[in-house]
Amino acid sequence: QMDNLPMGKYIVCAEARLDEDVVQNNCFETIVDRLDNNTLQSGVIAVIAVAMFIVISTILYAIYYRIQSIRRKRREKEFQSKVENIATKEKKMAEAEKCDSYITFSNEPFEERCIM
């Protein structure tokens, strides 16, 4: 009995032996149309399992990547708001320290200075 044969044309040969002597031998040709036990071959099962693993892994990676992307955008947004807050504070401090009266000297060795 032979199990799990794929479809195709086969030549089957057999020998009948008695001790070391060949009593009878015969070959015949047969065609296997399909498996009649309604089971898949082991190679087909392996390919399906690998394909399912790849699909599930890809879906899990896509979910992981999306979560990391959302987290990264949130961190960048928080960082941007912190930078904007610091810039606003710096601008207010610079405006508060601005001097209203300047003295300008026409002579070359002197510079413009702020007098408070």
Residue pairs with C-beta under 8 A, 6 or more apart in sequence:
3 37
4 35
4 39
4 41
4 42
5 32
5 35
6 32
6 41
7 32
7 33
7 34
8 31
8 32
9 29
9 30
9 31
9 32
10 29
10 30
10 31
10 32
11 27
11 28
11 29
11 30
12 27
12 28
12 29
12 30
13 25
13 26
13 27
14 25
14 26
14 27
15 22
15 24
15 25
16 22
16 23
16 24
16 25
17 23
35 41
40 48
99 114
99 115
99 116
101 114
101 115
102 112
102 113
102 114
102 115
103 112
103 113
103 115
104 112
105 111
105 112
